[in-house]
Amino acid sequence: FISGDAYFTPSFPDGAQKVSALWALEHGNQHIDGVVALDPVFLQYLLQLCGDVVAADGSVVNGSNATEVLLSDIYWKYPLGGDIQDAVFASVASGAFDRLLGGLGDIGFTNLFKIIKRGGDEGRLLMWMANEAEEDAVVQMGFGGALNADPTRPQTGVFVNNYSYSKLDWYLNLDAAKGEGVKNADGTASYPMTVTLTNEMSADDAAALPAYVIAHNGTADAPSQEMLR
């Protein structure tokens, strides 16, 4: 079991190194060569190339529904969680890569490269390698996921972590807008930021949410119906 707390940092390399250390603790100092992370949106991009897959429960997952199935529908369909959810996730991931590798000749390397690059550009495909030379190559390819550390090109980031362990993120829309900079007397610049969080859940869904979707972390504040509105 790898703690989800490893990724409380938005820096992927830092989180990946924590995952590596936790894995060694859990598995008798077993060394891992790297960590690769991809999200359901990237998986949906892949399915647009390689076609449908059938999940362990018989559901058809494809290039138009993968994100909704894996981030929302499965938690409603199997509200108790457990092995069946894990089996669906594993079967979709393995099925997609089996289809991808088996049909690579038809898909074409150019099309696959475009999808992989898009995943990297959007931060949906990230990698960390324990070997320094390999990690340098990953960074050069744009899959490193490190925070910007260049003082000449400052960036502002807004990061949200759902510590309730709920599955409510599907309904959250986050919009961040940076205003015009104002130069300060000391030569620095200040930028106003507006962050808008919108709950897009319907009233019907809020009234019928399974417990697994609402929250599973007893140390976090339990969500109230008022919060869900």
N, C-alpha and C positions, 0 to 999 in steps of 0.2 A: 504494500500500500504506500503510495507516494502522496504526501500531504499536499492539499490544495494551497496551503499557505505559501508554498514555494514561489508562487506567482503573485504575491501581494505587491511585488515590484513590477513596474511596467517595462523594465529592462529585461529583454529576453535572455541575453547571455547570463545575467546574474541569476535569474530564475532557473535556467537550465543547469547551471553549476550546482545549485541547491538540490535540484532533482537528482543529479549525478551522485551527490554526497548521500542523499537519503536512500537511493537505490543500493549503494554500497553497504549502508548500515542494515538494510532489510535483507540483503542477499549475500551475506558473508564476504564483504569487501569485493564483491564482483565489480569489475571495471566495465564501464560502458564507453563506447567510442563517441557517441554524440546523442543529441536530442533533436527530434524533428517534430514540429507542431503544425497542424493544418486544421482549419475550421470547416464546418459544414457548407459554408458558401463556396469555398474552394473545391470541396468535394462535388458540389453541384456543377461547378464549371467543368470538372473532369467528366461528369456524367453527360454533359452536353456533347462531349466529344465521342464517348465510347458507348453510350446507350444505357438502357434501363438495367437495373439489377433487382433481384428478388431477395428481400430481407428474410431473416430466419423465421419470422412469423407469417410469411407469405405476402407481405406488403410489397408493392412495386414502387421502387424509388428511382427517380429519374432527374434529368437536367432542369426540370421546372418545379419539382416539389421537395427536393432533398433537404433544403434548409428548413422548411416548415415541418416536415416529418421529424427531423432529428432534433430540432430545437424546441418544438412545441407539441406536435401531435402525439409523440410517443409517451409523453408524461401524462397526457389525458387518457390514452389508451391503456396504459399500465400504471395506474396511480399508486401502486404499492412499491414500485421500483423493482430492484433486484435483478436476478439473472436474466430475465427475458429482455429487459432493456439493454443490458450489456451484450446479449447475443445479437440483438438487432443492430446495434452500433457496429459490432465486430463484423457481422455478415455484410453490411453495406460497404464498409471500408475495404474489406478483402475482396468482395465481389467487384467493386469499382476498379481496383488495381489489377485483378485478374482479367477483366474485360479490356482494360487499358493495354496491358502487356500482350494479351492475345490478339488484339486488333491493331497493334501499332503500325503495321504496314498499311492499313486502310486509313488510319487517323493521320499519319504523317508527322515527322519530327517537327516540321515548321509550325503546325497547328498546336502540337503539344508544348512547344517552346513558348508560344504566345500565351497559353494558359498559365504555364509555370511563372513566366515573367509577370503576368497580371497578378498572380497570387502574391509574389514578392513585393510588387509595387503597392499593393493594398494591405500588406502586413498580414495576409491570410496564410502564408506559407513561410515558416521561420525555421532556421537551423542553427545549431551550435555544435561545434566539434571540439573534442578534448585535445586533439593534435593542433598545435599552434599554426602550422602551415596550412592545414585543411581549414581551420577557422578563418584565416586570412582570405582564403579563396572564397569561402561562404560570404564573408563581408563584401568582398569585391563584386560578387554576383548580386548583391542586394538582398540577401536573405538573413542577415545577421540579427536584426531586431534590436540593436543597441540604441540608447537615447543619444540624441545629438549632443556632442561635447565641444563643438567648435564655437568659441566666443565671438567670432566674427560673423557667424550666421545663427543668431539666437532663435530659438523656437519656443512656442508655448504649447504645452500639452495638457489635456484634460482627461483624467483617468478615473474610471468608476469601478469599484470592486464590490460585488454583491456578497457581503459577509453573512447574509441570512441563509446562504446555501439554497435559496429557492430557485425556481425556474421562471421567475417573473421578468427576467431581462428581455424576453421576447416581446413584451408589451411596452418596453421603454424606448422612447425616441430621445436622443441627445443631440442637441445642436449647439455648436460653439461658434461665436463670431468675435473677431478681433477688430477693434476700432482703430482710428488713426493715432499714431504715436505722438507723444508730447515730449520734447527735449527738456531735461532737467538741468538745473544750474551746474551740477557736477559733471555734465557731459553724458550722463546716462539717458535712456529714454523709457518712458512709461506708456503702456498700451492698455486701454480699457478692454475688459473681456466680458462678454455676455454669454452665460451658459443657461440653456433652457432645457429642462427635463420634462417630458410629457408622457403621462400614462395613457396609452392608447387602448387599454382594455375596455371591452364593452361591459355594460351593467349586467348582462346575462352571464357573461363569463365570470365576472367577479362574484356573482352569487353561487356559482357552481364549481369553483376552483377545488381540485383535489388537494388533500393535505400535502402531498409530495411536491406540488407546484408552489404552494404558499410558502413553506419554510421548513428547514430541517436542522437548524442550528439553535439549540436551546440556550446558548450563551448570548445570542443576538436578541434584540427586541422582537417580540412576536408581532407580526403584522395585524393590524386591526382592520375592520371593514372600512373605517374612515380613511385609513392610509390607502386602501385599495381603490378608493374613489379618486 
